[in-house]
Amino acid sequence: MINSGVFNYVNILDRAADASWARNEVLNNNISNATTPGYKRKDIRFESYLENELRGSGSLDQKVDRIKLKNLNYTTYTDLSNYRYRLDGSNVDMSMEQAELASEQIRYNALTTAINSEFTRLKTAMMS
């Protein structure tokens, strides 16, 4: 994390990339444990924290400037819904997990591309 207002977008993108990477690991773990009797799938919560931080009036730049990075941590939770996809009580749906994993990999690549673009933009601005 870089402690400067100039890097607010980079810091937020960095937190989002960390959450995405963690979700990738959690989804892989769900897939690995899909046949474990009674296993309950896990997931990551991050987007709702980001949405809460971006609420309020003003431009996106103003909202980003007001974000408290300490509030942008992800949490892991266990999906205790009553949905069961297996007779042994596991609630892991392999098709859904694989689709979510593919989506998360795309998200992570987009976030790292956005971080690189921000650094390129800052570099260009410094050289002008």
N, CA, C and O atoms as a Tinker XYZ file with bonds, in Angstrom:
   512  protein
     1  N      0.841000   -1.170000    0.000000    73     2
     2  CA     0.000000    0.000000    0.000000    64     1     3
     3  C      0.889000    1.237000    0.000000    63     2     4     5
     4  O      1.863000    1.315000    0.748000    81     3
     5  N      0.551000    2.177000   -0.827000    73     3     6
     6  CA     1.316000    3.405000   -0.964000    64     5     7
     7  C      0.549000    4.514000   -0.265000    63     6     8     9
     8  O     -0.618000    4.751000   -0.578000    81     7
     9  N      1.188000    5.196000    0.678000    73     7    10
    10  CA     0.508000    6.214000    1.487000    64     9    11
    11  C      0.599000    7.594000    0.854000    63    10    12    13
    12  O      1.387000    8.437000    1.285000    81    11
    13  N     -0.198000    7.811000   -0.149000    73    11    14
    14  CA    -0.285000    9.111000   -0.782000    64    13    15
    15  C     -1.623000    9.195000   -1.489000    63    14    16    17
    16  O     -2.088000    8.208000   -2.058000    81    15
    17  N     -2.251000   10.374000   -1.461000    73    15    18
    18  CA    -3.518000   10.556000   -2.139000    64    17    19
    19  C     -3.439000   10.295000   -3.620000    63    18    20    21
    20  O     -4.442000    9.942000   -4.241000    81    19
    21  N     -2.267000   10.463000   -4.201000    73    19    22
    22  CA    -2.084000   10.242000   -5.631000    64    21    23
    23  C     -2.357000    8.778000   -5.986000    63    22    24    25
    24  O     -2.770000    8.477000   -7.106000    81    23
    25  N     -2.133000    7.895000   -5.058000    73    23    26
    26  CA    -2.239000    6.467000   -5.322000    64    25    27
    27  C     -3.528000    5.846000   -4.778000    63    26    28    29
    28  O     -3.590000    4.630000   -4.593000    81    27
    29  N     -4.553000    6.653000   -4.520000    73    27    30
    30  CA    -5.794000    6.121000   -3.959000    64    29    31
    31  C     -6.394000    5.019000   -4.827000    63    30    32    33
    32  O     -6.781000    3.968000   -4.315000    81    31
    33  N     -6.472000    5.251000   -6.132000    73    31    34
    34  CA    -7.029000    4.233000   -7.020000    64    33    35
    35  C     -6.187000    2.964000   -6.977000    63    34    36    37
    36  O     -6.726000    1.859000   -6.936000    81    35
    37  N     -4.866000    3.121000   -6.985000    73    35    38
    38  CA    -3.979000    1.961000   -6.955000    64    37    39
    39  C     -4.181000    1.180000   -5.660000    63    38    40    41
    40  O     -4.227000   -0.050000   -5.680000    81    39
    41  N     -4.299000    1.878000   -4.542000    73    39    42
    42  CA    -4.496000    1.204000   -3.265000    64    41    43
    43  C     -5.806000    0.425000   -3.234000    63    42    44    45
    44  O     -5.859000   -0.691000   -2.718000    81    43
    45  N     -6.847000    1.006000   -3.779000    73    43    46
    46  CA    -8.145000    0.323000   -3.806000    64    45    47
    47  C     -8.094000   -0.867000   -4.753000    63    46    48    49
    48  O     -8.600000   -1.942000   -4.429000    81    47
    49  N     -7.497000   -0.685000   -5.903000    73    47    50
    50  CA    -7.348000   -1.798000   -6.842000    64    49    51
    51  C     -6.503000   -2.911000   -6.234000    63    50    52    53
    52  O     -6.768000   -4.093000   -6.455000    81    51
    53  N     -5.487000   -2.529000   -5.468000    73    51    54
    54  CA    -4.642000   -3.504000   -4.791000    64    53    55
    55  C     -5.457000   -4.328000   -3.800000    63    54    56    57
    56  O     -5.319000   -5.550000   -3.746000    81    55
    57  N     -6.300000   -3.667000   -3.022000    73    55    58
    58  CA    -7.153000   -4.384000   -2.061000    64    57    59
    59  C     -8.116000   -5.315000   -2.801000    63    58    60    61
    60  O     -8.348000   -6.445000   -2.372000    81    59
    61  N     -8.667000   -4.837000   -3.903000    73    59    62
    62  CA    -9.591000   -5.665000   -4.691000    64    61    63
    63  C     -8.860000   -6.872000   -5.282000    63    62    64    65
    64  O     -9.414000   -7.971000   -5.321000    81    63
    65  N     -7.634000   -6.678000   -5.738000    73    63    66
    66  CA    -6.852000   -7.790000   -6.286000    64    65    67
    67  C     -6.532000   -8.808000   -5.193000    63    66    68    69
    68  O     -6.568000  -10.014000   -5.438000    81    67
    69  N     -6.221000   -8.331000   -3.998000    73    67    70
    70  CA    -5.974000   -9.249000   -2.874000    64    69    71
    71  C     -7.217000  -10.088000   -2.579000    63    70    72    73
    72  O     -7.117000  -11.296000   -2.364000    81    71
    73  N     -8.373000   -9.453000   -2.570000    73    71    74
    74  CA    -9.628000  -10.158000   -2.306000    64    73    75
    75  C     -9.916000  -11.160000   -3.424000    63    74    76    77
    76  O    -10.375000  -12.272000   -3.164000    81    75
    77  N     -9.648000  -10.766000   -4.653000    73    75    78
    78  CA    -9.873000  -11.654000   -5.785000    64    77    79
    79  C     -8.951000  -12.875000   -5.718000    63    78    80    81
    80  O     -9.381000  -13.998000   -5.982000    81    79
    81  N     -7.703000  -12.652000   -5.369000    73    79    82
    82  CA    -6.752000  -13.757000   -5.235000    64    81    83
    83  C     -7.214000  -14.717000   -4.129000    63    82    84    85
    84  O     -7.165000  -15.936000   -4.292000    81    83
    85  N     -7.660000  -14.151000   -3.010000    73    83    86
    86  CA    -8.142000  -14.978000   -1.904000    64    85    87
    87  C     -9.378000  -15.769000   -2.327000    63    86    88    89
    88  O     -9.527000  -16.935000   -1.962000    81    87
    89  N    -10.255000  -15.142000   -3.090000    73    87    90
    90  CA   -11.462000  -15.842000   -3.550000    64    89    91
    91  C    -11.089000  -16.975000   -4.490000    63    90    92    93
    92  O    -11.701000  -18.042000   -4.453000    81    91
    93  N    -10.097000  -16.751000   -5.323000    73    91    94
    94  CA    -9.600000  -17.800000   -6.206000    64    93    95
    95  C     -9.173000  -19.013000   -5.379000    63    94    96    97
    96  O     -9.508000  -20.149000   -5.715000    81    95
    97  N     -8.434000  -18.767000   -4.304000    73    95    98
    98  CA    -7.970000  -19.857000   -3.437000    64    97    99
    99  C     -9.137000  -20.561000   -2.750000    63    98   100   101
   100  O     -9.148000  -21.787000   -2.644000    81    99
   101  N    -10.116000  -19.790000   -2.286000    73    99   102
   102  CA   -11.284000  -20.373000   -1.613000    64   101   103
   103  C    -12.088000  -21.233000   -2.584000    63   102   104   105
   104  O    -12.528000  -22.327000   -2.229000    81   103
   105  N    -12.281000  -20.741000   -3.809000    73   103   106
   106  CA   -13.028000  -21.519000   -4.799000    64   105   107
   107  C    -12.295000  -22.805000   -5.155000    63   106   108   109
   108  O    -12.922000  -23.854000   -5.310000    81   107
   109  N    -10.978000  -22.735000   -5.286000    73   107   110
   110  CA   -10.197000  -23.952000   -5.537000    64   109   111
   111  C    -10.339000  -24.933000   -4.377000    63   110   112   113
   112  O    -10.420000  -26.142000   -4.590000    81   111
   113  N    -10.370000  -24.414000   -3.155000    73   111   114
   114  CA   -10.552000  -25.263000   -1.982000    64   113   115
   115  C    -11.938000  -25.920000   -1.996000    63   114   116   117
   116  O    -12.079000  -27.093000   -1.651000    81   115
   117  N    -12.944000  -25.163000   -2.393000    73   115   118
   118  CA   -14.291000  -25.737000   -2.502000    64   117   119
   119  C    -14.309000  -26.884000   -3.504000    63   118   120   121
   120  O    -14.900000  -27.934000   -3.250000    81   119
   121  N    -13.662000  -26.676000   -4.638000    73   119   122
   122  CA   -13.611000  -27.713000   -5.669000    64   121   123
   123  C    -12.881000  -28.948000   -5.146000    63   122   124   125
   124  O    -13.294000  -30.079000   -5.399000    81   123
   125  N    -11.799000  -28.720000   -4.419000    73   123   126
   126  CA   -11.029000  -29.840000   -3.866000    64   125   127
   127  C    -11.830000  -30.629000   -2.839000    63   126   128   129
   128  O    -11.629000  -31.835000   -2.691000    81   127
   129  N    -12.728000  -29.967000   -2.134000    73   127   130
   130  CA   -13.499000  -30.620000   -1.073000    64   129   131
   131  C    -14.926000  -30.965000   -1.479000    63   130   132   133
   132  O    -15.746000  -31.300000   -0.624000    81   131
   133  N    -15.227000  -30.890000   -2.749000    73   131   134
   134  CA   -16.596000  -31.121000   -3.208000    64   133   135
   135  C    -17.126000  -32.495000   -2.820000    63   134   136   137
   136  O    -18.326000  -32.645000   -2.589000    81   135
   137  N    -16.265000  -33.491000   -2.745000    73   135   138
   138  CA   -16.720000  -34.848000   -2.411000    64   137   139
   139  C    -16.540000  -35.179000   -0.927000    63   138   140   141
   140  O    -16.741000  -36.321000   -0.514000    81   139
   141  N    -16.162000  -34.182000   -0.133000    73   139   142
   142  CA   -16.024000  -34.394000    1.306000    64   141   143
   143  C    -17.410000  -34.345000    1.943000    63   142   144   145
   144  O    -18.095000  -33.326000    1.854000    81   143
   145  N    -17.828000  -35.432000    2.581000    73   143   146
   146  CA   -19.171000  -35.443000    3.186000    64   145   147
   147  C    -19.349000  -34.302000    4.194000    63   146   148   149
   148  O    -18.500000  -34.076000    5.056000    81   147
   149  N    -20.469000  -33.596000    4.062000    73   147   150
   150  CA   -20.809000  -32.530000    4.988000    64   149   151
   151  C    -20.057000  -31.222000    4.780000    63   150   152   153
   152  O    -20.276000  -30.264000    5.521000    81   151
   153  N    -19.172000  -31.164000    3.782000    73   151   154
   154  CA   -18.409000  -29.933000    3.550000    64   153   155
   155  C    -19.348000  -28.815000    3.114000    63   154   156   157
   156  O    -20.221000  -29.021000    2.271000    81   155
   157  N    -19.166000  -27.645000    3.684000    73   155   158
   158  CA   -19.941000  -26.467000    3.302000    64   157   159
   159  C    -19.013000  -25.506000    2.570000    63   158   160   161
   160  O    -17.911000  -25.204000    3.029000    81   159
   161  N    -19.479000  -25.043000    1.443000    73   159   162
   162  CA   -18.664000  -24.157000    0.606000    64   161   163
   163  C    -18.371000  -22.857000    1.347000    63   162   164   165
   164  O    -19.132000  -22.416000    2.208000    81   163
   165  N    -17.257000  -22.269000    0.985000    73   163   166
   166  CA   -16.847000  -20.992000    1.550000    64   165   167
   167  C    -16.764000  -19.978000    0.419000    63   166   168   169
   168  O    -16.662000  -20.328000   -0.757000    81   167
   169  N    -16.811000  -18.722000    0.809000    73   167   170
   170  CA   -16.689000  -17.654000   -0.185000    64   169   171
   171  C    -16.090000  -16.435000    0.494000    63   170   172   173
   172  O    -15.885000  -16.415000    1.707000    81   171
   173  N    -15.814000  -15.423000   -0.313000    73   171   174
   174  CA   -15.191000  -14.181000    0.146000    64   173   175
   175  C    -16.197000  -13.051000   -0.001000    63   174   176   177
   176  O    -16.916000  -12.971000   -0.997000    81   175
   177  N    -16.242000  -12.185000    0.992000    73   175   178
   178  CA   -17.072000  -10.980000    0.933000    64   177   179
   179  C    -16.129000   -9.774000    0.842000    63   178   180   181
   180  O    -15.323000   -9.537000    1.742000    81   179
   181  N    -16.238000   -9.022000   -0.248000    73   179   182
   182  CA   -15.445000   -7.801000   -0.417000    64   181   183
   183  C    -16.265000   -6.696000   -1.068000    63   182   184   185
   184  O    -16.210000   -5.542000   -0.643000    81   183
   185  N    -17.020000   -7.051000   -2.093000    73   183   186
   186  CA   -17.731000   -6.041000   -2.871000    64   185   187
   187  C    -18.650000   -5.186000   -2.011000    63   186   188   189
   188  O    -18.751000   -3.978000   -2.230000    81   187
   189  N    -19.323000   -5.791000   -1.038000    73   187   190
   190  CA   -20.240000   -5.019000   -0.207000    64   189   191
   191  C    -19.490000   -3.990000    0.639000    63   190   192   193
   192  O    -20.004000   -2.903000    0.900000    81   191
   193  N    -18.280000   -4.335000    1.062000    73   191   194
   194  CA   -17.476000   -3.371000    1.821000    64   193   195
   195  C    -17.066000   -2.200000    0.925000    63   194   196   197
   196  O    -17.091000   -1.047000    1.355000    81   195
   197  N    -16.696000   -2.495000   -0.305000    73   195   198
   198  CA   -16.323000   -1.439000   -1.251000    64   197   199
   199  C    -17.531000   -0.561000   -1.576000    63   198   200   201
   200  O    -17.422000    0.664000   -1.624000    81   199
   201  N    -18.671000   -1.192000   -1.795000    73   199   202
   202  CA   -19.890000   -0.422000   -2.070000    64   201   203
   203  C    -20.219000    0.525000   -0.920000    63   202   204   205
   204  O    -20.579000    1.680000   -1.150000    81   203
   205  N    -20.096000    0.043000    0.313000    73   203   206
   206  CA   -20.366000    0.895000    1.474000    64   205   207
   207  C    -19.423000    2.088000    1.514000    63   206   208   209
   208  O    -19.842000    3.195000    1.851000    81   207
   209  N    -18.180000    1.881000    1.182000    73   207   210
   210  CA   -17.199000    2.962000    1.202000    64   209   211
   211  C    -17.437000    3.974000    0.084000    63   210   212   213
   212  O    -17.084000    5.145000    0.223000    81   211
   213  N    -18.025000    3.536000   -1.011000    73   211   214
   214  CA   -18.253000    4.427000   -2.155000    64   213   215
   215  C    -19.596000    5.149000   -2.096000    63   214   216   217
   216  O    -19.913000    5.940000   -2.984000    81   215
   217  N    -20.378000    4.887000   -1.069000    73   215   218
   218  CA   -21.662000    5.570000   -0.942000    64   217   219
   219  C    -21.453000    7.035000   -0.612000    63   218   220   221
   220  O    -20.419000    7.438000   -0.081000    81   219
   221  N    -22.449000    7.801000   -0.936000    73   219   222
   222  CA   -22.391000    9.216000   -0.633000    64   221   223
   223  C    -22.400000   10.045000   -1.894000    63   222   224   225
   224  O    -22.485000    9.529000   -3.008000    81   223
   225  N    -22.310000   11.333000   -1.691000    73   223   226
   226  CA   -22.384000   12.245000   -2.829000    64   225   227
   227  C    -20.987000   12.593000   -3.310000    63   226   228   229
   228  O    -19.986000   12.350000   -2.636000    81   227
   229  N    -20.962000   13.162000   -4.481000    73   227   230
   230  CA   -19.705000   13.611000   -5.054000    64   229   231
   231  C    -19.282000   12.753000   -6.234000    63   230   232   233
   232  O    -19.902000   11.740000   -6.556000    81   231
   233  N    -18.217000   13.190000   -6.858000    73   231   234
   234  CA   -17.679000   12.458000   -8.005000    64   233   235
   235  C    -16.973000   11.195000   -7.523000    63   234   236   237
   236  O    -16.734000   11.021000   -6.328000    81   235
   237  N    -16.649000   10.337000   -8.448000    73   235   238
   238  CA   -15.926000    9.117000   -8.097000    64   237   239
   239  C    -14.580000    9.461000   -7.470000    63   238   240   241
   240  O    -14.159000    8.813000   -6.511000    81   239
   241  N    -13.911000   10.464000   -7.998000    73   239   242
   242  CA   -12.623000   10.886000   -7.421000    64   241   243
   243  C    -12.784000   11.319000   -5.964000    63   242   244   245
   244  O    -11.959000   10.977000   -5.118000    81   243
   245  N    -13.837000   12.064000   -5.677000    73   243   246
   246  CA   -14.076000   12.508000   -4.301000    64   245   247
   247  C    -14.384000   11.326000   -3.387000    63   246   248   249
   248  O    -13.921000   11.276000   -2.247000    81   247
   249  N    -15.168000   10.378000   -3.895000    73   247   250
   250  CA   -15.494000    9.203000   -3.101000    64   249   251
   251  C    -14.245000    8.364000   -2.827000    63   250   252   253
   252  O    -14.054000    7.874000   -1.714000    81   251
   253  N    -13.415000    8.205000   -3.825000    73   251   254
   254  CA   -12.174000    7.434000   -3.670000    64   253   255
   255  C    -11.267000    8.108000   -2.657000    63   254   256   257
   256  O    -10.634000    7.433000   -1.845000    81   255
   257  N    -11.196000    9.431000   -2.695000    73   255   258
   258  CA   -10.372000   10.167000   -1.733000    64   257   259
   259  C    -10.841000    9.962000   -0.293000    63   258   260   261
   260  O    -10.034000   10.009000    0.635000    81   259
   261  N    -12.155000    9.733000   -0.102000    73   259   262
   262  CA   -12.708000    9.569000    1.240000    64   261   263
   263  C    -12.629000    8.142000    1.774000    63   262   264   265
   264  O    -12.882000    7.910000    2.957000    81   263
   265  N    -12.286000    7.198000    0.926000    73   263   266
   266  CA   -12.280000    5.790000    1.360000    64   265   267
   267  C    -11.226000    5.564000    2.429000    63   266   268   269
   268  O    -10.084000    6.012000    2.320000    81   267
   269  N    -11.645000    4.859000    3.459000    73   267   270
   270  CA   -10.728000    4.444000    4.522000    64   269   271
   271  C    -10.273000    3.026000    4.202000    63   270   272   273
   272  O    -11.060000    2.083000    4.279000    81   271
   273  N     -9.010000    2.881000    3.844000    73   271   274
   274  CA    -8.497000    1.580000    3.418000    64   273   275
   275  C     -8.627000    0.518000    4.508000    63   274   276   277
   276  O     -8.730000   -0.671000    4.205000    81   275
   277  N     -8.622000    0.936000    5.760000    73   275   278
   278  CA    -8.764000   -0.049000    6.845000    64   277   279
   279  C    -10.121000   -0.739000    6.800000    63   278   280   281
   280  O    -10.284000   -1.819000    7.367000    81   279
   281  N    -11.100000   -0.126000    6.130000    73   279   282
   282  CA   -12.434000   -0.718000    6.000000    64   281   283
   283  C    -12.564000   -1.600000    4.766000    63   282   284   285
   284  O    -13.622000   -2.181000    4.527000    81   283
   285  N    -11.503000   -1.704000    3.987000    73   283   286
   286  CA   -11.562000   -2.478000    2.745000    64   285   287
   287  C    -10.819000   -3.808000    2.876000    63   286   288   289
   288  O     -9.924000   -4.108000    2.086000    81   287
   289  N    -11.187000   -4.574000    3.848000    73   287   290
   290  CA   -10.633000   -5.908000    3.980000    64   289   291
   291  C    -11.693000   -6.906000    3.561000    63   290   292   293
   292  O    -12.888000   -6.645000    3.696000    81   291
   293  N    -11.263000   -8.030000    3.060000    73   291   294
   294  CA   -12.218000   -9.066000    2.704000    64   293   295
   295  C    -12.398000   -9.997000    3.896000    63   294   296   297
   296  O    -11.536000  -10.081000    4.771000    81   295
   297  N    -13.511000  -10.681000    3.916000    73   295   298
   298  CA   -13.756000  -11.686000    4.941000    64   297   299
   299  C    -14.164000  -12.992000    4.261000    63   298   300   301
   300  O    -14.775000  -12.992000    3.193000    81   299
   301  N    -13.821000  -14.071000    4.891000    73   299   302
   302  CA   -14.213000  -15.386000    4.413000    64   301   303
   303  C    -15.408000  -15.841000    5.238000    63   302   304   305
   304  O    -15.421000  -15.693000    6.460000    81   303
   305  N    -16.397000  -16.388000    4.575000    73   303   306
   306  CA   -17.558000  -16.897000    5.288000    64   305   307
   307  C    -17.935000  -18.276000    4.760000    63   306   308   309
   308  O    -17.604000  -18.641000    3.632000    81   307
   309  N    -18.624000  -19.021000    5.590000    73   307   310
   310  CA   -19.108000  -20.346000    5.217000    64   309   311
   311  C    -20.557000  -20.226000    4.787000    63   310   312   313
   312  O    -21.378000  -19.636000    5.490000    81   311
   313  N    -20.860000  -20.783000    3.641000    73   311   314
   314  CA   -22.226000  -20.763000    3.103000    64   313   315
   315  C    -23.016000  -21.866000    3.802000    63   314   316   317
   316  O    -22.894000  -23.042000    3.462000    81   315
   317  N    -23.817000  -21.478000    4.770000    73   315   318
   318  CA   -24.583000  -22.445000    5.544000    64   317   319
   319  C    -26.017000  -22.578000    5.047000    63   318   320   321
   320  O    -26.901000  -23.024000    5.778000    81   319
   321  N    -26.230000  -22.192000    3.816000    73   319   322
   322  CA   -27.586000  -22.298000    3.273000    64   321   323
   323  C    -28.012000  -23.768000    3.266000    63   322   324   325
   324  O    -27.183000  -24.675000    3.342000    81   323
   325  N    -29.268000  -23.966000    3.178000    73   323   326
   326  CA   -29.798000  -25.322000    3.227000    64   325   327
   327  C    -29.696000  -26.055000    1.897000    63   326   328   329
   328  O    -30.137000  -27.198000    1.782000    81   327
   329  N    -29.120000  -25.405000    0.897000    73   327   330
   330  CA   -28.974000  -26.059000   -0.398000    64   329   331
   331  C    -27.988000  -27.204000   -0.273000    63   330   332   333
   332  O    -26.871000  -27.030000    0.215000    81   331
   333  N    -28.400000  -28.347000   -0.707000    73   331   334
   334  CA   -27.517000  -29.505000   -0.698000    64   333   335
   335  C    -27.520000  -30.092000   -2.090000    63   334   336   337
   336  O    -28.574000  -30.368000   -2.662000    81   335
   337  N    -26.346000  -30.275000   -2.618000    73   335   338
   338  CA   -26.234000  -30.805000   -3.960000    64   337   339
   339  C    -25.840000  -32.280000   -3.951000    63   338   340   341
   340  O    -25.791000  -32.939000   -4.989000    81   339
   341  N    -25.561000  -32.776000   -2.746000    73   339   342
   342  CA   -25.171000  -34.174000   -2.613000    64   341   343
   343  C    -25.950000  -34.778000   -1.449000    63   342   344   345
   344  O    -26.373000  -34.072000   -0.534000    81   343
   345  N    -26.126000  -36.055000   -1.498000    73   343   346
   346  CA   -26.851000  -36.734000   -0.422000    64   345   347
   347  C    -26.097000  -36.700000    0.893000    63   346   348   349
   348  O    -26.708000  -36.838000    1.953000    81   347
   349  N    -24.782000  -36.519000    0.852000    73   347   350
   350  CA   -23.981000  -36.527000    2.081000    64   349   351
   351  C    -23.930000  -35.166000    2.778000    63   350   352   353
   352  O    -23.183000  -35.001000    3.743000    81   351
   353  N    -24.707000  -34.194000    2.311000    73   351   354
   354  CA   -24.782000  -32.905000    2.984000    64   353   355
   355  C    -23.849000  -31.835000    2.457000    63   354   356   357
   356  O    -23.896000  -30.701000    2.934000    81   355
   357  N    -23.015000  -32.149000    1.506000    73   355   358
   358  CA   -22.142000  -31.143000    0.910000    64   357   359
   359  C    -22.983000  -30.185000    0.071000    63   358   360   361
   360  O    -23.919000  -30.614000   -0.604000    81   359
   361  N    -22.662000  -28.903000    0.107000    73   359   362
   362  CA   -23.422000  -27.941000   -0.703000    64   361   363
   363  C    -22.576000  -27.347000   -1.822000    63   362   364   365
   364  O    -22.846000  -26.238000   -2.285000    81   363
   365  N    -21.556000  -28.079000   -2.259000    73   363   366
   366  CA   -20.700000  -27.616000   -3.343000    64   365   367
   367  C    -21.260000  -28.112000   -4.673000    63   366   368   369
   368  O    -21.413000  -29.316000   -4.882000    81   367
   369  N    -21.560000  -27.190000   -5.555000    73   367   370
   370  CA   -22.003000  -27.498000   -6.911000    64   369   371
   371  C    -20.795000  -27.268000   -7.818000    63   370   372   373
   372  O    -20.391000  -26.127000   -8.047000    81   371
   373  N    -20.225000  -28.351000   -8.328000    73   371   374
   374  CA   -18.986000  -28.254000   -9.111000    64   373   375
   375  C    -19.127000  -27.323000  -10.310000    63   374   376   377
   376  O    -18.214000  -26.547000  -10.593000    81   375
   377  N    -20.231000  -27.383000  -11.006000    73   375   378
   378  CA   -20.421000  -26.523000  -12.182000    64   377   379
   379  C    -20.394000  -25.055000  -11.784000    63   378   380   381
   380  O    -19.762000  -24.234000  -12.450000    81   379
   381  N    -21.084000  -24.728000  -10.695000    73   379   382
   382  CA   -21.124000  -23.340000  -10.235000    64   381   383
   383  C    -19.734000  -22.891000   -9.775000    63   382   384   385
   384  O    -19.301000  -21.785000  -10.099000    81   383
   385  N    -19.040000  -23.744000   -9.025000    73   383   386
   386  CA   -17.714000  -23.385000   -8.520000    64   385   387
   387  C    -16.744000  -23.154000   -9.673000    63   386   388   389
   388  O    -15.952000  -22.212000   -9.642000    81   387
   389  N    -16.804000  -24.006000  -10.683000    73   387   390
   390  CA   -15.901000  -23.849000  -11.824000    64   389   391
   391  C    -16.220000  -22.586000  -12.613000    63   390   392   393
   392  O    -15.312000  -21.905000  -13.089000    81   391
   393  N    -17.502000  -22.270000  -12.754000    73   391   394
   394  CA   -17.894000  -21.028000  -13.439000    64   393   395
   395  C    -17.440000  -19.812000  -12.628000    63   394   396   397
   396  O    -16.932000  -18.842000  -13.192000    81   395
   397  N    -17.622000  -19.862000  -11.306000    73   395   398
   398  CA   -17.181000  -18.765000  -10.444000    64   397   399
   399  C    -15.663000  -18.609000  -10.491000    63   398   400   401
   400  O    -15.150000  -17.490000  -10.487000    81   399
   401  N    -14.949000  -19.724000  -10.534000    73   399   402
   402  CA   -13.495000  -19.679000  -10.601000    64   401   403
   403  C    -13.028000  -19.029000  -11.903000    63   402   404   405
   404  O    -12.122000  -18.197000  -11.890000    81   403
   405  N    -13.639000  -19.403000  -13.016000    73   403   406
   406  CA   -13.277000  -18.792000  -14.301000    64   405   407
   407  C    -13.561000  -17.292000  -14.279000    63   406   408   409
   408  O    -12.754000  -16.493000  -14.754000    81   407
   409  N    -14.703000  -16.919000  -13.730000    73   407   410
   410  CA   -15.062000  -15.502000  -13.618000    64   409   411
   411  C    -14.071000  -14.756000  -12.732000    63   410   412   413
   412  O    -13.677000  -13.632000  -13.043000    81   411
   413  N    -13.673000  -15.380000  -11.636000    73   411   414
   414  CA   -12.741000  -14.735000  -10.710000    64   413   415
   415  C    -11.359000  -14.561000  -11.329000    63   414   416   417
   416  O    -10.680000  -13.571000  -11.060000    81   415
   417  N    -10.944000  -15.507000  -12.146000    73   415   418
   418  CA    -9.657000  -15.378000  -12.826000    64   417   419
   419  C     -9.679000  -14.213000  -13.811000    63   418   420   421
   420  O     -8.691000  -13.493000  -13.947000    81   419
   421  N    -10.787000  -14.031000  -14.486000    73   419   422
   422  CA   -10.943000  -12.882000  -15.391000    64   421   423
   423  C    -10.912000  -11.584000  -14.590000    63   422   424   425
   424  O    -10.263000  -10.620000  -14.996000    81   423
   425  N    -11.609000  -11.556000  -13.453000    73   423   426
   426  CA   -11.631000  -10.370000  -12.595000    64   425   427
   427  C    -10.216000  -10.024000  -12.116000    63   426   428   429
   428  O     -9.809000   -8.863000  -12.160000    81   427
   429  N     -9.477000  -11.026000  -11.665000    73   427   430
   430  CA    -8.117000  -10.780000  -11.166000    64   429   431
   431  C     -7.231000  -10.214000  -12.277000    63   430   432   433
   432  O     -6.469000   -9.275000  -12.049000    81   431
   433  N     -7.332000  -10.785000  -13.477000    73   431   434
   434  CA    -6.540000  -10.276000  -14.606000    64   433   435
   435  C     -6.927000   -8.833000  -14.932000    63   434   436   437
   436  O     -6.062000   -8.010000  -15.232000    81   435
   437  N     -8.216000   -8.529000  -14.874000    73   435   438
   438  CA    -8.666000   -7.157000  -15.134000    64   437   439
   439  C     -8.133000   -6.198000  -14.078000    63   438   440   441
   440  O     -7.735000   -5.080000  -14.404000    81   439
   441  N     -8.121000   -6.620000  -12.821000    73   439   442
   442  CA    -7.613000   -5.756000  -11.755000    64   441   443
   443  C     -6.117000   -5.502000  -11.888000    63   442   444   445
   444  O     -5.662000   -4.375000  -11.694000    81   443
   445  N     -5.353000   -6.533000  -12.214000    73   443   446
   446  CA    -3.906000   -6.319000  -12.375000    64   445   447
   447  C     -3.630000   -5.440000  -13.602000    63   446   448   449
   448  O     -2.696000   -4.638000  -13.595000    81   447
   449  N     -4.431000   -5.590000  -14.636000    73   447   450
   450  CA    -4.288000   -4.714000  -15.808000    64   449   451
   451  C     -4.616000   -3.274000  -15.422000    63   450   452   453
   452  O     -3.930000   -2.349000  -15.856000    81   451
   453  N     -5.647000   -3.076000  -14.618000    73   451   454
   454  CA    -6.027000   -1.727000  -14.175000    64   453   455
   455  C     -4.928000   -1.108000  -13.310000    63   454   456   457
   456  O     -4.639000    0.082000  -13.434000    81   455
   457  N     -4.320000   -1.903000  -12.441000    73   455   458
   458  CA    -3.215000   -1.400000  -11.615000    64   457   459
   459  C     -2.062000   -0.960000  -12.505000    63   458   460   461
   460  O     -1.504000    0.122000  -12.318000    81   459
   461  N     -1.709000   -1.789000  -13.461000    73   459   462
   462  CA    -0.630000   -1.432000  -14.389000    64   461   463
   463  C     -0.964000   -0.171000  -15.173000    63   462   464   465
   464  O     -0.093000    0.667000  -15.405000    81   463
   465  N     -2.211000   -0.034000  -15.577000    73   463   466
   466  CA    -2.632000    1.158000  -16.317000    64   465   467
   467  C     -2.519000    2.413000  -15.457000    63   466   468   469
   468  O     -2.115000    3.468000  -15.947000    81   467
   469  N     -2.875000    2.303000  -14.176000    73   467   470
   470  CA    -2.746000    3.450000  -13.265000    64   469   471
   471  C     -1.282000    3.867000  -13.129000    63   470   472   473
   472  O     -0.970000    5.058000  -13.142000    81   471
   473  N     -0.395000    2.898000  -12.999000    73   471   474
   474  CA     1.025000    3.241000  -12.893000    64   473   475
   475  C      1.548000    3.851000  -14.189000    63   474   476   477
   476  O      2.365000    4.771000  -14.162000    81   475
   477  N      1.078000    3.343000  -15.313000    73   475   478
   478  CA     1.473000    3.927000  -16.603000    64   477   479
   479  C      0.983000    5.362000  -16.713000    63   478   480   481
   480  O      1.710000    6.244000  -17.168000    81   479
   481  N     -0.264000    5.587000  -16.290000    73   479   482
   482  CA    -0.832000    6.941000  -16.327000    64   481   483
   483  C     -0.038000    7.876000  -15.428000    63   482   484   485
   484  O      0.267000    9.002000  -15.821000    81   483
   485  N      0.304000    7.418000  -14.216000    73   483   486
   486  CA     1.093000    8.246000  -13.292000    64   485   487
   487  C      2.490000    8.518000  -13.840000    63   486   488   489
   488  O      3.011000    9.627000  -13.719000    81   487
   489  N      3.082000    7.506000  -14.434000    73   487   490
   490  CA     4.405000    7.674000  -15.030000    64   489   491
   491  C      4.379000    8.694000  -16.163000    63   490   492   493
   492  O      5.275000    9.528000  -16.292000    81   491
   493  N      3.332000    8.608000  -16.980000    73   491   494
   494  CA     3.185000    9.555000  -18.088000    64   493   495
   495  C      3.010000   10.981000  -17.557000    63   494   496   497
   496  O      3.583000   11.929000  -18.095000    81   495
   497  N      2.220000   11.118000  -16.506000    73   495   498
   498  CA     1.987000   12.435000  -15.926000    64   497   499
   499  C      3.281000   13.013000  -15.336000    63   498   500   501
   500  O      3.518000   14.217000  -15.430000    81   499
   501  N      4.103000   12.176000  -14.741000    73   499   502
   502  CA     5.357000   12.644000  -14.151000    64   501   503
   503  C      6.385000   13.048000  -15.194000    63   502   504   505
   504  O      7.219000   13.921000  -14.954000    81   503
   505  N      6.320000   12.402000  -16.358000    73   503   506
   506  CA     7.290000   12.678000  -17.394000    64   505   507
   507  C      6.888000   13.882000  -18.248000    63   506   508   509
   508  O      7.698000   14.390000  -19.023000    81   507
   509  N      5.643000   14.339000  -18.109000    73   507   510
   510  CA     5.184000   15.471000  -18.920000    64   509   511
   511  C      5.698000   16.779000  -18.389000    63   510   512
   512  O      5.405000   17.833000  -18.954000    81   511
